[in-house]
Amino acid sequence: MTTELSLIEPSELKLLLAEAKVTLIDVREVVEYASENIPSGINIPLSNFSYEKLPETSQPIVLYCQTGRRSQQAAQKLLATGFNIQQLRGGMNAWKEAGYKTKINQNAPISLMRQVQIVAGSLVFLGTILGVLVSPLFLIMSGFVGAGLVFAGVTNTCALGMLLAKLPYNQRA
């Protein structure tokens, strides 16, 4: 049983995928996976990730996300269980930087980041307009959203993004 996470480079993963010697798991949310993914990857979002959801395989498992942060969290859940786990160094971003192909779905919902920007921007705008026209107390809404965005930037977690990911139109693969 291993307790240390090993990293795999995009070039090494590409060779293993070509030889069908690895099981690739994408831990990004459904909407992210639906819009673009590494071909042959299986989506098991970190928000409901557990070892019970992994496919039956004797092959090594490689986890990836956009940058590597979420796949590292998923890997930590699995290391103590004895699974042969590796993580794609740099995630999807590194895969694309290496020039490897991804599967893109033009009909997927807009990205979670754009959804967060639209919702947060709308709430700030609405709070400001209502604060000027109705009551200055509505400015609290704009301040609350601003504080949430600062928190998201500092912690690299976004509660609004996690909430939006759970909406039905973001659950379609």
Secondary structure as GFF3:
##gff-version 3
##sequence-region A 1 173
A	DSSP	beta_strand	6	8	.	.	.	ID=ss1
A	DSSP	alpha_helix	10	18	.	.	.	ID=ss2
A	DSSP	beta_strand	23	26	.	.	.	ID=ss3
A	DSSP	alpha_helix	30	35	.	.	.	ID=ss4
A	DSSP	beta_strand	36	37	.	.	.	ID=ss5
A	DSSP	beta_strand	42	43	.	.	.	ID=ss6
A	DSSP	three_ten_helix	46	48	.	.	.	ID=ss7
A	DSSP	three_ten_helix	51	53	.	.	.	ID=ss8
A	DSSP	beta_strand	61	64	.	.	.	ID=ss9
A	DSSP	alpha_helix	69	79	.	.	.	ID=ss10
A	DSSP	beta_strand	85	88	.	.	.	ID=ss11
A	DSSP	alpha_helix	91	97	.	.	.	ID=ss12
A	DSSP	beta_strand	103	104	.	.	.	ID=ss13
A	DSSP	alpha_helix	112	133	.	.	.	ID=ss14
A	DSSP	three_ten_helix	136	138	.	.	.	ID=ss15
A	DSSP	alpha_helix	139	155	.	.	.	ID=ss16
A	DSSP	alpha_helix	159	165	.	.	.	ID=ss17
A	DSSP	three_ten_helix	168	170	.	.	.	ID=ss18
###
